[in-house]
Amino acid sequence: MKFTRRTVVKGSAVAGGALLVGRVRLGAGELETLVAARPENQAAPVEDYVSSACWIGKQDCGIVARRIDGRVVKIEGHPDHPRNRGKLCPKGAAQIATLYDPNRVTTPLIRTNEKGIPGKWRQASWDEALTLVADRLKAALQKDKRLTGMVTGRTKVGSIYDTAFRAAVGIPYSYGRRGNDCGGAVEDAVLATWGDRSVISPDLRQCKYLICYWSLTQAGGPGYCWITLPQEVVEAKARGMKVVAINPYVRPAAHFADEWVPIKPGTDMAFWLAIIRILLAEGYVDKEFLTARTNAASLVKEDGTLFKEGEKELVWDAKAGKAVPFGPEVDAALTGQFEVAGAKVRPALQVLQDQVQPYTSEWAAGVCGVPAEQIDRIGRELGQNAMIGNKVIVDGVEVPYRPVAFGMHGNATKFHSALQTNRAILLAFMILGAVEAAGGPHLWNKKVEEPAKVQEGWLKAAAKDVPDRLDLGGTKWFPLGASGYHYFPITVLEPEKYRLPYRPEDMALIVDYLNPLITSRPTDKVLEAWKRFGFVAMVTPNVNATADYAADVVLPCGTLDKWEGPLGVKTLYASGDTVRVPLMEPLGQCRSETEIYRDICEKMGKLYGEGGFIDEVYMSLSL
């Protein structure tokens, strides 16, 4: 056969027609992913596009789905979405596979065999499954509210699934992901130092000098997806931003950086204490920022507590030569030592400066393996690039310009001294006045309390001898809290040792899109703990390992075929809300989580009226 342009096109058309009749297996039945070949008198297939938000990633990037007769056939990035700018990562583009996953659960399931071994299941109606869940929750709540709990993974709409539902039903505790996960130590460090539990995002559009602990090419924490982070980094580097990667390993950031600092694992605090000493010794100090926005001028007594007059912290007024409450007319000293009413006091910044005196670059080099000359140079470069005193116009407003920042998500958040290491890093950038400045590190959460109040609450906290929570938060074992399902095996496997006042066998838990058997360690103890719980209902699109071995009921939730929201689309440069619109009719009997929790509340008589689920949803969403 002679091949011409015409015959090639003709052959391609035949091949395309063959694709139209292709099928994919789905459970016991079959699902046509496109449309079968049609008789001549049948209407042509209908093509349309639906906008929604990515389901499979934590960033909720904007997506556009192409559909044929209501069936999704392709997913692309939404061109107008500020977070992903029309692009999708491979996982986002491939999430169509989760929609048609042959292992998806499309009807409620009830276990028919004992727990601790792979499950045997029977299909159930929603009415039967929801009645069972509601009855077990009511029985546990009537006996002791502490016998119930919500265990949540990366909950997309916690204000509804967790907050409103728990408040309506009366479940006292939520056990989340807290532990040594991606941003845990950063969040706690920001809380202890700045006043709110938040992760950090650098202002890459203004930054000139970035200290990097994360992957420059994969994920950037809040506000950045796998697509926009590399774009922002490439644009910033083209503008001249220097990247210093501190990491024991070259990957995943160092070979994209300008300088690699191969530090010994777990020794970063020594490095940063030396950096703080350099900044203070060489005068890279934003005195205006520290005086106005921190308690650096607050006087500290020799026992380490703040010097107060009633409830007011005192500072040393250099003009008046005495200790006074801070105010706009006060010339507050940041350094020096003074005597007030027979007590020796120093400003907090002076206390810090005195504390870091032993932590020279030579000392740090011996601890972390980074040459002293390199530590000195990085410290000075950081101070010089902070451009203390400079301002810049952003969106028509003059703001402080401190183009130095750090990226911290993973790596230095997971070792034993990670909390204090992250506090040291944050202190260095506070000294420079870079926090919340143009080009500097920004807090993702902006509702900030005074850190002194946060710490005062910790100091007044009484560590209980008898735990209320399974994770032992607020007890003498974890006095400042743990709040994570990772700690379950500690308590559940030895309830007498930790004086747990109730039996795990009497508990009823709801698990929302989570798989502890995979995400917690050690697996054998995790399994042993989870199979001891009296009743576990899992809201999930598939029978994962935890459901298979430990769940009593599986309630199938949707993926891209459900309503969900509101979802945030906030970045450092844009802010808004969106809703996940279902891309097609739900498969089988799948429901959205909002419907599932609504229906449980209805079964329990907790849907309407004051304090009911609907009322709590309105309050949690501030409607």
SULBELCOR-V536843 format. One record per pair of residues at least 12 apart in sequence whose C-alpha atoms are under 7 Angstrom apart, sorted by the first residue. I is the first residue (numbers start at 1). GAP is how many residues later the second one is. D is the distance in whole Angstrom. If there is no record, write none. Layout:
# SULBELCOR-V536843
I_GAP_D + I_GAP_D
This chain:
# SULBELCOR-V536843
20_14_6 + 20_15_6 + 20_16_6 + 20_17_6 + 21_14_6 + 21_15_5 + 21_16_6 + 25_77_7 + 26_76_4 + 27_75_5 + 27_76_7 + 33_38_7 + 34_34_6 + 34_37_7 + 45_23_6 + 45_24_6 + 46_22_6 + 46_23_5 + 47_20_6 + 47_21_5 + 47_22_6 + 48_18_6 + 48_19_5 + 48_20_7 + 49_15_7 + 49_16_5 + 49_17_5 + 49_18_6 + 50_14_6 + 50_15_5 + 50_16_7 + 50_533_6 + 51_12_6 + 51_13_4 + 51_14_6 + 52_12_6 + 52_528_5 + 52_529_5 + 53_527_5 + 54_38_7 + 55_504_6 + 55_505_6 + 56_36_7 + 56_39_6 + 57_35_7 + 59_164_7 + 59_166_6 + 61_22_6 + 61_23_6 + 62_15_6 + 62_16_5 + 62_19_5 + 62_22_7 + 63_12_7 + 63_13_6 + 63_14_4 + 63_15_5 + 64_12_5 + 64_13_6 + 64_14_5 + 65_518_7 + 70_514_6 + 71_513_6 + 72_511_7 + 72_512_7 + 75_18_6 + 76_12_6 + 76_17_6 + 82_492_7 + 83_140_7 + 83_141_7 + 83_142_7 + 83_145_7 + 83_486_7 + 83_488_7 + 84_141_7 + 84_143_6 + 84_144_6 + 87_140_7 + 88_139_7 + 89_137_6 + 89_138_6 + 99_460_6 + 99_461_6 + 103_439_6 + 104_437_6 + 104_438_5 + 105_436_6 + 105_437_5 + 105_438_7 + 105_451_6 + 106_450_6 + 106_481_6 + 106_482_5 + 106_483_5 + 106_484_5 + 107_16_6 + 107_17_7 + 107_449_6 + 107_481_7 + 107_482_5 + 107_483_7 + 108_15_6 + 108_16_5 + 108_17_6 + 108_18_6 + 108_21_6 + 108_446_6 + 108_447_5 + 108_448_6 + 109_12_6 + 109_13_6 + 109_14_5 + 109_15_6 + 109_444_6 + 109_445_5 + 109_446_7 + 110_12_6 + 110_13_7 + 110_14_7 + 110_442_6 + 110_443_5 + 110_444_7 + 111_441_5 + 111_442_6 + 115_416_6 + 115_434_6 + 115_435_5 + 116_411_7 + 116_415_5 + 116_433_5 + 116_434_6 + 117_432_5 + 118_430_5 + 118_431_5 + 119_429_5 + 119_430_6 + 130_470_6 + 131_472_6 + 133_404_7 + 134_466_6 + 134_469_6 + 134_470_6 + 136_372_6 + 137_371_6 + 140_367_6 + 140_368_6 + 145_26_6 + 145_27_7 + 146_26_7 + 146_322_7 + 147_359_7 + 147_360_4 + 147_361_6 + 148_23_6 + 148_359_6 + 148_360_5 + 148_361_6 + 149_22_6 + 149_23_7 + 149_24_5 + 149_25_6 + 149_359_7 + 149_360_5 + 149_361_6 + 150_23_7 + 150_24_5 + 150_25_6 + 150_359_6 + 150_360_5 + 150_361_6 + 151_23_6 + 151_24_5 + 151_25_6 + 151_334_7 + 151_359_6 + 151_360_5 + 151_361_6 + 152_23_6 + 152_24_5 + 152_359_6 + 152_360_5 + 152_361_7 + 152_362_6 + 153_23_6 + 153_24_6 + 153_359_6 + 153_360_6 + 153_361_5 + 157_408_6 + 157_409_7 + 157_410_7 + 159_461_6 + 159_462_7 + 160_434_7 + 160_457_6 + 161_432_7 + 161_433_7 + 161_436_7 + 163_457_7 + 164_449_6 + 164_452_5 + 164_453_5 + 164_456_6 + 165_432_7 + 165_448_6 + 167_449_7 + 168_438_6 + 168_443_6 + 168_444_5 + 168_445_5 + 168_448_6 + 169_432_7 + 169_437_6 + 175_308_6 + 175_309_5 + 175_310_5 + 176_307_6 + 176_308_5 + 176_309_6 + 177_307_5 + 177_308_7 + 178_304_7 + 178_305_6 + 178_306_5 + 179_305_6 + 179_307_7 + 180_234_5 + 182_227_6 + 182_228_5 + 182_231_7 + 183_16_6 + 183_226_5 + 183_227_6 + 183_230_6 + 184_229_7 + 185_228_5 + 185_233_6 + 185_234_5 + 185_237_7 + 186_13_6 + 186_227_6 + 186_233_7 + 186_236_6 + 187_12_5 + 188_231_7 + 189_230_6 + 189_231_7 + 189_233_6 + 189_234_5 + 192_259_6 + 192_262_7 + 192_263_7 + 193_230_7 + 193_258_6 + 194_257_6 + 195_253_5 + 195_254_5 + 195_255_5 + 195_256_4 + 195_259_7 + 196_251_7 + 196_252_5 + 196_253_6 + 198_245_6 + 198_246_6 + 198_247_5 + 199_244_6 + 199_245_6 + 200_208_7 + 200_241_6 + 200_242_6 + 200_243_5 + 200_244_6 + 201_21_7 + 201_206_6 + 201_240_6 + 201_241_5 + 201_242_6 + 201_243_7 + 202_203_6 + 202_204_6 + 202_205_6 + 202_238_6 + 202_239_4 + 202_240_6 + 203_235_7 + 203_236_5 + 203_237_6 + 203_238_6 + 203_239_7 + 204_28_6 + 204_29_7 + 204_32_6 + 204_235_6 + 205_31_6 + 205_234_7 + 206_197_6 + 206_232_6 + 206_233_4 + 207_34_6 + 207_196_4 + 207_197_6 + 207_198_7 + 207_232_4 + 207_233_6 + 208_32_7 + 208_33_4 + 208_34_6 + 208_177_7 + 208_195_5 + 208_196_6 + 209_32_6 + 209_33_5 + 209_34_6 + 209_176_7 + 209_194_6 + 209_195_5 + 209_196_7 + 210_32_6 + 210_33_5 + 210_34_6 + 210_194_6 + 210_195_5 + 210_196_5 + 211_32_6 + 211_33_5 + 211_34_6 + 211_194_6 + 211_195_5 + 211_196_6 + 212_31_7 + 212_32_6 + 212_33_5 + 212_34_6 + 212_194_6 + 212_195_5 + 212_196_7 + 213_32_6 + 213_33_6 + 213_34_7 + 213_194_6 + 213_195_5 + 213_196_7 + 213_198_6 + 213_199_7 + 214_39_7 + 214_193_6 + 214_194_6 + 214_195_5 + 214_196_6 + 214_197_7 + 215_37_5 + 215_38_5 + 216_14_6 + 216_37_5 + 217_13_5 + 221_188_6 + 223_347_6 + 223_348_4 + 223_349_7 + 242_16_6 + 243_14_5 + 243_15_5 + 243_16_7 + 244_13_6 + 244_14_6 + 244_15_5 + 244_16_6 + 245_12_6 + 245_14_6 + 245_15_5 + 245_16_6 + 246_14_6 + 246_15_5 + 246_16_6 + 246_17_6 + 247_14_6 + 247_15_5 + 247_16_6 + 248_14_5 + 248_15_5 + 248_16_6 + 248_17_6 + 249_13_7 + 263_105_6 + 263_106_6 + 263_107_6 + 264_104_5 + 264_105_6 + 266_149_6 + 267_100_7 + 267_101_5 + 268_100_7 + 268_153_6 + 269_152_5 + 269_155_7 + 270_94_5 + 270_97_7 + 270_98_7 + 271_93_6 + 271_97_7 + 272_152_6 + 272_153_6 + 273_83_6 + 273_86_6 + 273_151_7 + 274_85_5 + 274_86_5 + 274_87_5 + 274_90_6 + 275_104_5 + 276_152_5 + 277_76_7 + 277_79_6 + 277_80_7 + 277_82_7 + 278_101_6 + 279_100_7 + 279_104_6 + 280_73_7 + 284_99_5 + 284_148_6 + 285_146_5 + 285_147_5 + 286_102_6 + 286_145_6 + 286_146_5 + 286_147_5 + 289_144_5 + 290_141_7 + 290_143_7 + 295_53_7 + 296_38_6 + 296_51_6 + 296_52_5 + 296_53_5 + 297_18_6 + 297_35_6 + 297_36_6 + 297_37_5 + 297_50_5 + 297_51_6 + 297_52_7 + 298_15_6 + 298_16_6 + 298_17_5 + 298_49_5 + 298_50_6 + 299_15_6 + 299_16_5 + 299_46_6 + 299_47_5 + 299_48_4 + 299_49_6 + 300_45_5 + 300_46_5 + 300_47_6 + 300_48_6 + 301_43_6 + 301_44_5 + 301_45_7 + 302_42_7 + 302_43_7 + 312_13_6 + 313_12_6 + 314_12_6 + 315_17_6 + 316_16_5 + 316_17_6 + 317_13_6 + 317_14_5 + 317_15_5 + 317_16_6 + 318_13_6 + 318_14_6 + 318_15_6 + 319_12_6 + 334_13_5 + 334_15_6 + 334_16_7 + 335_12_6 + 335_14_6 + 335_15_5 + 336_14_6 + 361_14_6 + 361_15_7 + 382_22_7 + 385_18_7 + 385_19_6 + 386_16_5 + 386_17_6 + 386_18_6 + 386_46_6 + 387_15_6 + 388_14_7 + 388_44_7 + 399_39_7 + 400_37_5 + 400_38_6 + 401_36_6 + 401_37_5 + 401_38_6 + 402_32_5 + 402_35_6 + 402_36_6 + 402_37_6 + 402_38_6 + 403_35_6 + 403_36_4 + 403_37_5 + 404_30_7 + 404_35_6 + 404_36_5 + 405_34_7 + 405_35_5 + 405_36_5 + 406_35_6 + 458_22_7 + 463_12_5 + 463_13_5 + 463_16_5 + 464_12_6 + 466_33_6 + 466_34_6 + 467_33_6 + 470_18_6 + 470_21_6 + 471_12_6 + 471_13_6 + 471_14_7 + 471_16_5 + 471_17_6 + 471_20_7 + 486_34_6 + 488_41_7 + 489_36_6 + 489_37_6 + 489_40_5 + 492_12_6 + 492_37_6 + 493_36_6 + 504_28_6 + 504_29_5 + 504_30_7 + 505_27_6 + 505_28_5 + 505_29_4 + 506_27_7 + 506_28_5 + 507_26_6 + 507_27_5 + 507_28_6 + 508_26_6 + 508_27_5 + 508_28_6 + 509_26_6 + 509_27_5 + 509_28_6 + 510_26_6 + 510_27_5 + 510_28_6 + 511_26_6 + 511_27_5 + 511_28_6 + 512_26_6 + 512_27_5 + 512_28_7 + 513_26_6 + 513_27_5 + 515_29_7 + 515_30_7 + 515_31_5 + 516_30_6 + 517_28_6 + 517_29_5 + 530_20_6 + 531_19_5 + 535_17_6 + 536_14_7 + 536_15_5 + 536_16_5 + 536_17_7 + 537_14_6 + 537_15_6 + 537_16_5 + 537_17_6 + 538_13_6 + 538_15_6 + 538_16_5 + 538_17_6 + 539_15_6 + 539_16_5 + 539_17_6 + 539_18_6 + 540_14_7 + 540_15_6 + 540_16_5 + 540_17_5 + 541_15_5 + 541_16_5 + 541_17_6 + 556_34_5 + 556_35_7 + 557_33_5 + 557_34_5 + 557_35_5 + 557_36_6 + 558_28_7 + 558_32_5 + 558_33_6 + 558_34_5 + 560_22_6 + 560_23_6 + 561_21_4 + 561_22_5 + 561_23_5 + 561_24_6 + 561_25_5 + 562_19_7 + 562_20_4 + 562_24_7 + 562_29_7 + 562_30_5 + 563_17_5 + 563_18_5 + 563_19_5 + 563_29_6 + 564_15_6 + 564_16_5 + 564_17_7 + 565_13_7 + 565_14_5 + 565_15_6 + 566_12_6 + 566_13_5 + 567_12_6 + 598_15_7 + 601_12_7
